[in-house]
Amino acid sequence: MNLKIGERLMHVLEAFRVWLPTASQDARRLAEEVREDPRGVLQSTAVRVGIIMIGGLTLVLIVYKAGIWLAPPVENPQTAEVVPFRVKCLNPQCEWSKAPGTVNFEIDFNDWPTTCPKCQQKTLYPYVCCHNKECRKWVVPKILEDGTKVCPRCGAKL
């Protein structure tokens, strides 16, 4: 198949080499024909195909730019260094024992319990929602001996 393409390319180059010496005469003849009948140029197939191709490329460019304007490409966001954690303090005198709060920690934070920013005691735990469809309560998880976290209300794994 490559041999056929190479042969065709050689034929095209040979035809161009043969046409090149007469190119200026052809250009002059075309200019004279255009002066005599300007509409005749528009009736030629080559000009019509060229106009259609330019129009098509222009239309594609307009649609592309309109698409970028209507829905700009999303840039990749930076990875979060700190994330909010919903927490509850187990100190009964702390205000976060009644209503949970939100604290920002590093994304890989896992040092529970930690110091509560309200009462300054090490009684702050994560506050999570139980995934059991009968329970669905927000709880402080109970950690078993093997390290698994369970809901203290229904016993489902968290």
Helices and strands as residue ranges (DSSP letters): H 2-19, G 20-22, H 23-36, H 38-42, H 45-70, E 82-89, G 95-97, E 101-106, E 124-126, E 128-129, E 138-139, E 142-143, E 149-150
